[in-house]
């Protein structure tokens, strides 16, 4: 089973502002001959059309990045995961699950039903892992 994290959608005004800023940077570079800003403008325009999906499945934890029709994966197997924390308060009524691999932390937001299923999947895939509640003190 695959569980998808809840991610906020990028607002239309942010997309329009990013495209306008990228075009302004490219135009300014062309007019003033300062070609340093051309890559910045192009990257900003291209990044506007990117998307991200968070997935937890039997194979591990994955973040899929989509850019111009290409899909890039950043996958962690359960052997690489060192700690899991659950936060029921910060994103209420949804539940945050923090997954740690060394110094890197990934935050996933799930509905309460999906969160319980994800925690059960993690316990099954990595027996002996301790899942603690985050304390906000």
C-alpha contacts under 8 A as a table, 3 or more apart, distances in Angstrom:
res1	aa1	res2	aa2	distance
1	X	57	X	5.82
1	X	58	X	6.85
2	X	55	X	6.43
2	X	56	X	5.79
2	X	57	X	4.57
2	X	58	X	7.51
3	X	55	X	5.61
3	X	56	X	5.22
3	X	57	X	6.36
3	X	114	X	6.92
3	X	118	X	7.10
4	X	53	X	7.19
4	X	54	X	5.59
4	X	55	X	4.72
4	X	56	X	6.59
4	X	110	X	7.62
5	X	53	X	7.26
5	X	54	X	5.13
5	X	55	X	6.34
5	X	56	X	7.99
5	X	108	X	5.49
5	X	109	X	5.29
5	X	110	X	5.47
6	X	54	X	7.88
6	X	108	X	7.24
6	X	109	X	5.28
6	X	110	X	5.86
6	X	111	X	7.97
7	X	53	X	7.66
7	X	109	X	7.44
10	X	14	X	6.88
10	X	15	X	7.20
11	X	14	X	5.38
11	X	15	X	6.61
12	X	15	X	5.13
12	X	16	X	6.23
13	X	16	X	5.07
13	X	17	X	5.98
14	X	17	X	5.07
14	X	18	X	6.07
15	X	18	X	5.17
15	X	19	X	6.23
15	X	48	X	5.77
16	X	19	X	5.21
16	X	20	X	6.07
17	X	20	X	5.05
17	X	21	X	6.00
18	X	21	X	5.11
18	X	22	X	6.06
18	X	44	X	6.31
18	X	45	X	6.48
18	X	48	X	6.63
19	X	22	X	5.07
19	X	23	X	6.10
19	X	44	X	6.88
19	X	45	X	4.98
19	X	48	X	6.98
20	X	23	X	5.12
20	X	24	X	6.02
21	X	24	X	4.98
21	X	25	X	6.12
21	X	41	X	7.09
21	X	44	X	7.76
22	X	25	X	5.14
22	X	26	X	6.26
22	X	40	X	7.12
22	X	41	X	3.77
22	X	42	X	6.17
22	X	43	X	7.71
22	X	44	X	5.38
22	X	45	X	5.45
23	X	26	X	5.11
23	X	27	X	5.99
23	X	41	X	6.12
23	X	42	X	7.79
23	X	45	X	7.52
24	X	27	X	5.04
24	X	28	X	5.92
24	X	41	X	7.46
25	X	28	X	5.15
25	X	29	X	6.12
25	X	37	X	5.84
25	X	38	X	6.51
25	X	40	X	7.26
25	X	41	X	5.10
26	X	29	X	5.09
26	X	30	X	6.24
26	X	37	X	6.35
26	X	38	X	4.79
26	X	39	X	7.97
26	X	40	X	7.95
26	X	41	X	5.30
26	X	42	X	7.26
27	X	30	X	5.06
27	X	31	X	6.12
28	X	31	X	5.16
28	X	32	X	5.90
28	X	33	X	7.86
28	X	34	X	7.57
28	X	37	X	7.90
29	X	32	X	5.42
29	X	33	X	5.34
29	X	34	X	4.60
29	X	35	X	5.13
29	X	36	X	7.15
29	X	37	X	5.71
29	X	38	X	6.04
30	X	33	X	5.24
30	X	34	X	6.90
30	X	35	X	6.96
31	X	34	X	7.97
34	X	37	X	6.63
35	X	38	X	5.46
36	X	39	X	6.88
36	X	40	X	7.70
37	X	40	X	5.13
37	X	41	X	6.22
38	X	41	X	5.19
38	X	42	X	6.20
39	X	42	X	5.09
39	X	43	X	5.95
40	X	43	X	5.28
40	X	44	X	6.13
41	X	44	X	5.15
41	X	45	X	6.29
42	X	45	X	5.15
42	X	46	X	6.16
43	X	46	X	5.14
43	X	47	X	5.90
44	X	47	X	5.18
44	X	48	X	6.47
45	X	48	X	5.41
45	X	49	X	7.50
46	X	49	X	5.72
46	X	50	X	7.18
46	X	67	X	7.79
46	X	68	X	7.77
47	X	50	X	5.21
47	X	67	X	7.43
49	X	67	X	6.62
49	X	68	X	7.01
50	X	65	X	7.19
50	X	66	X	5.49
50	X	67	X	4.59
50	X	68	X	7.01
51	X	65	X	5.85
51	X	66	X	5.16
51	X	67	X	6.78
52	X	63	X	6.87
52	X	64	X	5.61
52	X	65	X	4.59
52	X	66	X	6.25
53	X	63	X	5.69
53	X	64	X	5.07
53	X	65	X	6.58
54	X	61	X	7.85
54	X	62	X	6.08
54	X	63	X	4.60
54	X	64	X	6.41
54	X	108	X	7.28
55	X	61	X	6.05
55	X	62	X	5.13
55	X	63	X	6.11
55	X	64	X	7.66
56	X	59	X	7.89
56	X	60	X	5.95
56	X	61	X	4.61
56	X	62	X	6.21
56	X	118	X	7.26
57	X	60	X	5.44
57	X	61	X	6.52
57	X	121	X	7.82
58	X	121	X	7.18
58	X	125	X	7.03
59	X	77	X	6.24
59	X	78	X	7.43
60	X	75	X	6.86
60	X	76	X	5.59
60	X	77	X	4.38
60	X	78	X	5.35
61	X	75	X	5.70
61	X	76	X	5.10
61	X	77	X	6.41
61	X	78	X	7.52
62	X	73	X	6.54
62	X	74	X	5.58
62	X	75	X	4.24
62	X	76	X	6.24
63	X	73	X	5.86
63	X	74	X	5.25
63	X	75	X	6.47
64	X	71	X	6.46
64	X	72	X	5.68
64	X	73	X	4.74
64	X	74	X	6.56
65	X	71	X	5.62
65	X	72	X	5.04
65	X	73	X	6.38
66	X	69	X	6.30
66	X	70	X	5.53
66	X	71	X	4.55
66	X	72	X	6.37
67	X	70	X	5.32
67	X	71	X	6.61
76	X	80	X	6.19
76	X	81	X	7.14
77	X	80	X	5.55
77	X	81	X	6.97
78	X	81	X	5.24
78	X	122	X	7.79
78	X	125	X	6.71
78	X	126	X	6.19
79	X	82	X	7.90
79	X	126	X	7.39
80	X	101	X	6.15
81	X	84	X	7.87
81	X	99	X	6.95
81	X	100	X	5.93
81	X	101	X	4.93
81	X	102	X	7.96
82	X	99	X	7.83
82	X	100	X	5.75
82	X	101	X	5.38
82	X	102	X	6.78
82	X	129	X	7.89
83	X	99	X	6.01
83	X	100	X	5.06
83	X	101	X	7.08
83	X	129	X	7.14
83	X	130	X	7.10
83	X	131	X	7.13
84	X	97	X	6.96
84	X	98	X	5.63
84	X	99	X	4.68
84	X	100	X	6.23
84	X	129	X	7.81
84	X	130	X	7.07
84	X	131	X	5.14
84	X	132	X	6.83
85	X	97	X	5.74
85	X	98	X	4.98
85	X	99	X	6.59
85	X	131	X	5.45
85	X	132	X	4.94
85	X	133	X	5.62
85	X	134	X	6.09
86	X	95	X	7.16
86	X	96	X	5.87
86	X	97	X	4.67
86	X	98	X	6.29
86	X	131	X	6.98
86	X	132	X	6.12
86	X	133	X	4.74
86	X	134	X	5.88
87	X	90	X	6.44
87	X	91	X	7.79
87	X	95	X	5.91
87	X	96	X	4.94
87	X	97	X	6.25
87	X	98	X	7.79
87	X	133	X	5.84
87	X	134	X	5.20
87	X	135	X	7.98
88	X	91	X	6.86
88	X	92	X	6.15
88	X	93	X	7.60
88	X	94	X	7.06
88	X	95	X	4.85
88	X	96	X	6.41
88	X	133	X	7.78
89	X	92	X	5.25
89	X	93	X	7.75
89	X	95	X	7.37
90	X	95	X	7.79
90	X	96	X	7.43
91	X	94	X	5.35
91	X	95	X	5.98
91	X	96	X	6.48
91	X	109	X	7.51
92	X	95	X	6.23
93	X	111	X	7.59
93	X	112	X	7.50
94	X	109	X	6.57
94	X	110	X	5.73
94	X	111	X	4.80
94	X	112	X	5.75
95	X	109	X	5.64
95	X	110	X	5.39
95	X	111	X	6.16
95	X	112	X	5.93
95	X	115	X	6.47
96	X	107	X	6.55
96	X	108	X	5.54
96	X	109	X	4.44
96	X	110	X	6.37
96	X	115	X	7.95
97	X	107	X	5.81
97	X	108	X	5.17
97	X	109	X	6.33
97	X	110	X	7.71
97	X	115	X	7.57
98	X	105	X	6.46
98	X	106	X	5.57
98	X	107	X	4.56
98	X	108	X	6.36
99	X	105	X	5.68
99	X	106	X	5.20
99	X	107	X	6.51
100	X	103	X	7.04
100	X	104	X	5.74
100	X	105	X	4.49
100	X	106	X	6.42
101	X	104	X	5.29
101	X	105	X	6.47
102	X	105	X	7.90
110	X	113	X	7.88
110	X	114	X	5.81
110	X	115	X	5.30
111	X	114	X	5.30
111	X	115	X	5.97
112	X	115	X	5.05
112	X	116	X	6.37
113	X	116	X	5.42
113	X	117	X	6.45
114	X	117	X	5.03
114	X	118	X	6.02
115	X	118	X	5.01
115	X	119	X	6.13
116	X	119	X	5.15
116	X	120	X	6.18
117	X	120	X	5.08
117	X	121	X	6.14
118	X	121	X	4.96
118	X	122	X	6.16
119	X	122	X	5.05
119	X	123	X	6.15
120	X	123	X	5.10
120	X	124	X	6.14
121	X	124	X	5.07
121	X	125	X	5.99
122	X	125	X	5.06
122	X	126	X	5.79
122	X	127	X	7.91
123	X	126	X	5.31
123	X	127	X	5.32
123	X	128	X	7.25
123	X	129	X	6.56
124	X	127	X	5.76
126	X	129	X	6.09
